[in-house]
Amino acid sequence: MSEEEFGPELRVWMLEHFQTMAPGAIWRPEGTGLRYRKEDETSLTLEHRVDHPDSIHHHERLKRLCVVVNIEVKDDDVMVSSPALSAEEAYMREMQERQQIASMWMTDDGTRFVDLDLRFCPPVFLGNREILLDNGETTEIEDWAVKVSSPTGDIMMNPDDYNLIAGDENFMSYHNSNGDIVRAMTRAEMLETAEAGATGILVGKNCPLTGVKVPPWMWGTYCDINRGGEEE
């Protein structure tokens, strides 16, 4: 098809989106069943697609758009998988894929992040940021990072990335300023605690034990406390 298939706004968007991607970055256009990787400053590689006609259609159209803006798309060695049978299966597949990719992330000295000590890396409050809502109003949100120690120094990691490589057990816990480990309980653990007549603590925006600010992913969790921070 000709360039008329794609309006100028779509072409500008595609080019700008591609230019903001770092070499090696993964791109999954939502709802397409496709996964691309940016090879370099002029090319994308289709690494994976779902075995479905819609997925093929999305890829062919995106490939034509890339040609229009001088981006090469390589698709001669593609992994094809069957469509997920449910939303839950699709979510599990995506998480497994993301974790596999994250397992290869490296620090500047070539150390894999998954080989670092990722236990109880401290969350760090970076400040408040104003965002625009769909209704045109603005609101403030908190920006956080997780400080991960490496041989070359501390790394401030995006919380979602830390969750991927460290797992929920480490992500959903923190050391408070008293040295205690506060850890969010699972539903089964809360039931076990209740049946045993024991109690935990309900965490809000501040640690109930110290009053210190805690990250948003811990808000509203029911936690157990390991006094002194000794691992069980």
C-alpha positions as CSV (number, residue, x, y, z in Angstrom):
1,M,0.0,0.0,0.0
2,S,1.0,3.6,-0.4
3,E,2.0,6.2,2.2
4,E,-1.6,7.4,2.1
5,E,-2.5,4.5,4.4
6,F,-0.8,6.3,7.2
7,G,-1.5,9.9,8.2
8,P,1.3,12.3,9.1
9,E,0.5,12.1,12.9
10,L,0.9,8.3,12.9
11,R,4.2,8.5,11.0
12,V,5.6,11.1,13.4
13,W,4.4,9.0,16.3
14,M,6.1,5.9,15.0
15,L,9.4,7.7,14.4
16,E,9.4,9.4,17.7
17,H,8.5,6.2,19.6
18,F,11.3,4.3,17.8
19,Q,13.9,7.1,18.6
20,T,13.1,7.0,22.3
21,M,13.7,3.3,22.5
22,A,17.2,2.3,23.6
23,P,19.1,-0.2,21.5
24,G,18.1,-3.7,22.8
25,A,14.8,-2.4,24.2
26,I,11.7,-4.6,24.0
27,W,8.5,-3.3,22.5
28,R,5.1,-5.1,22.8
29,P,2.4,-3.1,21.0
30,E,-0.7,-3.6,23.2
31,G,-3.3,-6.0,22.0
32,T,-1.2,-7.3,19.0
33,G,0.4,-10.5,20.3
34,L,3.8,-9.2,19.0
35,R,7.1,-8.6,20.6
36,Y,9.9,-6.5,18.9
37,R,13.4,-5.7,19.9
38,K,15.3,-2.6,18.7
39,E,18.5,-3.8,17.0
40,D,20.1,-0.4,16.3
41,E,19.1,3.1,15.2
42,T,17.6,1.9,12.0
43,S,16.0,-1.5,12.6
44,L,13.5,-3.6,14.6
45,T,13.4,-7.4,14.9
46,L,10.2,-9.3,15.4
47,E,11.1,-11.8,18.1
48,H,7.7,-13.4,18.9
49,R,4.1,-13.4,17.7
50,V,1.0,-15.2,18.7
51,D,-0.3,-17.8,16.1
52,H,-3.4,-15.9,15.1
53,P,-4.5,-14.1,11.9
54,D,-5.0,-10.8,13.8
55,S,-1.4,-10.9,15.0
56,I,-0.1,-11.4,11.5
57,H,-2.3,-8.5,10.3
58,H,-1.0,-6.2,13.0
59,H,2.6,-7.1,12.1
60,E,2.2,-6.6,8.4
61,R,0.6,-3.2,8.9
62,L,3.3,-2.1,11.4
63,K,6.0,-3.3,9.0
64,R,4.5,-1.1,6.2
65,L,4.4,1.9,8.6
66,C,8.1,1.4,9.5
67,V,9.1,1.2,5.8
68,V,7.4,4.6,5.3
69,V,9.6,6.2,8.1
70,N,12.8,4.3,7.0
71,I,12.9,1.7,9.8
72,E,13.8,-1.8,8.7
73,V,11.8,-4.6,10.3
74,K,13.4,-8.1,10.3
75,D,11.0,-11.0,10.7
76,D,12.8,-14.0,9.2
77,D,13.4,-15.8,12.5
78,V,10.3,-15.5,14.7
79,M,9.2,-17.6,17.6
80,V,5.5,-18.4,17.3
81,S,3.3,-19.6,20.2
82,S,-0.3,-20.6,20.5
83,P,-2.8,-18.0,21.8
84,A,-3.6,-18.0,25.5
85,L,-6.8,-19.7,26.5
86,S,-7.7,-17.1,29.2
87,A,-6.7,-13.7,30.5
88,E,-5.0,-15.4,33.5
89,E,-2.9,-17.6,31.2
90,A,-2.0,-14.5,29.1
91,Y,-0.9,-12.7,32.2
92,M,1.2,-15.6,33.4
93,R,2.9,-15.9,30.0
94,E,3.7,-12.2,29.9
95,M,5.2,-12.3,33.5
96,Q,7.3,-15.3,32.7
97,E,8.6,-13.7,29.5
98,R,9.4,-10.4,31.4
99,Q,11.2,-12.3,34.1
100,Q,13.2,-14.2,31.6
101,I,14.3,-10.9,30.0
102,A,15.0,-9.3,33.3
103,S,17.2,-12.2,34.3
104,M,19.7,-11.1,31.7
105,W,19.9,-7.4,32.8
106,M,23.4,-6.4,33.8
107,T,25.2,-3.7,35.7
108,D,27.9,-1.5,34.1
109,D,30.6,-4.0,35.1
110,G,28.7,-7.0,33.5
111,T,27.3,-8.4,36.7
112,R,23.7,-9.8,36.3
113,F,21.2,-8.1,38.6
114,V,19.8,-11.5,39.6
115,D,23.2,-12.5,40.9
116,L,23.3,-9.5,43.4
117,D,22.0,-9.7,46.9
118,L,18.4,-8.5,46.3
119,R,17.1,-9.1,49.8
120,F,15.5,-6.1,51.6
121,C,16.9,-3.5,49.3
122,P,15.6,-0.2,50.7
123,P,12.9,1.8,49.0
124,V,13.8,5.4,48.5
125,F,11.4,8.3,48.3
126,L,12.4,10.6,45.4
127,G,9.7,13.3,45.8
128,N,6.3,14.2,44.6
129,R,5.3,14.6,40.9
130,E,2.3,16.2,39.4
131,I,0.4,14.3,36.7
132,L,-2.5,15.3,34.4
133,L,-5.7,13.2,34.8
134,D,-8.1,12.3,32.0
135,N,-10.6,14.9,33.2
136,G,-8.0,17.7,32.8
137,E,-7.3,18.1,36.5
138,T,-4.0,17.4,38.1
139,T,-2.9,15.4,41.1
140,E,0.3,14.6,42.9
141,I,1.8,11.1,43.1
142,E,4.9,9.9,44.9
143,D,8.0,8.8,43.0
144,W,10.0,6.0,44.5
145,A,13.0,3.9,43.6
146,V,14.7,0.8,45.1
147,K,18.4,1.1,46.1
148,V,20.3,-2.0,44.9
149,S,23.9,-2.4,45.9
150,S,26.4,-3.6,43.3
151,P,30.2,-3.9,43.1
152,T,30.3,-0.6,41.2
153,G,28.1,1.3,43.7
154,D,24.4,1.8,44.5
155,I,21.8,1.7,41.7
156,M,18.5,3.4,41.9
157,M,16.1,0.9,40.3
158,N,12.6,1.3,39.1
159,P,10.3,-0.5,41.6
160,D,8.6,-2.6,38.9
161,D,12.0,-3.7,37.6
162,Y,13.1,-4.6,41.1
163,N,9.9,-6.7,41.6
164,L,10.6,-8.6,38.4
165,I,14.1,-9.7,39.4
166,A,13.7,-9.9,43.2
167,G,10.2,-11.4,43.4
168,D,7.2,-10.6,45.6
169,E,8.8,-11.9,48.8
170,N,11.5,-9.2,48.7
171,F,9.4,-6.5,47.0
172,M,6.6,-6.7,49.5
173,S,8.7,-6.1,52.6
174,Y,11.0,-3.5,54.1
175,H,13.4,-2.9,57.0
176,N,12.1,-0.1,59.2
177,S,14.3,2.3,61.1
178,N,14.1,0.1,64.2
179,G,15.8,-2.7,62.2
180,D,12.5,-4.8,62.1
181,I,11.5,-6.6,58.9
182,V,7.9,-5.7,58.0
183,R,6.5,-8.2,55.4
184,A,3.1,-8.3,53.7
185,M,1.3,-11.5,54.3
186,T,-0.4,-13.6,51.7
187,R,-4.1,-14.4,52.1
188,A,-3.3,-17.9,53.3
189,E,-0.8,-16.5,55.8
190,M,-3.4,-14.0,57.1
191,L,-5.9,-16.9,57.6
192,E,-3.2,-18.9,59.4
193,T,-2.4,-16.0,61.6
194,A,-6.1,-15.4,62.5
195,E,-6.6,-19.1,63.2
196,A,-3.6,-19.1,65.6
197,G,-5.0,-16.1,67.5
198,A,-2.0,-14.0,66.5
199,T,-2.0,-10.5,65.1
200,G,0.0,-8.5,62.6
201,I,0.0,-4.8,61.7
202,L,-2.0,-2.9,59.1
203,V,0.3,-0.6,57.1
204,G,-0.9,2.7,55.7
205,K,1.2,5.5,54.2
206,N,3.5,5.5,57.2
207,C,5.1,2.6,59.1
208,P,2.9,2.0,62.2
209,L,6.0,1.2,64.3
210,T,8.1,4.2,63.4
211,G,5.9,6.8,61.6
212,V,8.3,6.8,58.6
213,K,6.9,7.1,55.1
214,V,6.6,3.7,53.3
215,P,6.2,3.1,49.5
216,P,2.8,2.9,47.8
217,W,3.1,-0.8,47.0
218,M,3.0,-1.5,50.8
219,W,-0.1,0.7,51.5
220,G,-3.1,-1.2,52.8
221,T,-1.1,-4.4,53.4
222,Y,-1.4,-6.6,56.5
223,C,2.0,-7.5,57.7
224,D,3.9,-9.6,60.1
225,I,6.9,-8.2,62.0
226,N,10.3,-9.8,62.5
227,R,11.8,-7.9,65.4
228,G,15.4,-7.1,65.0
229,G,15.4,-8.0,61.3
230,E,16.7,-11.6,61.7
231,E,15.6,-13.8,58.9
232,E,13.7,-16.9,59.8
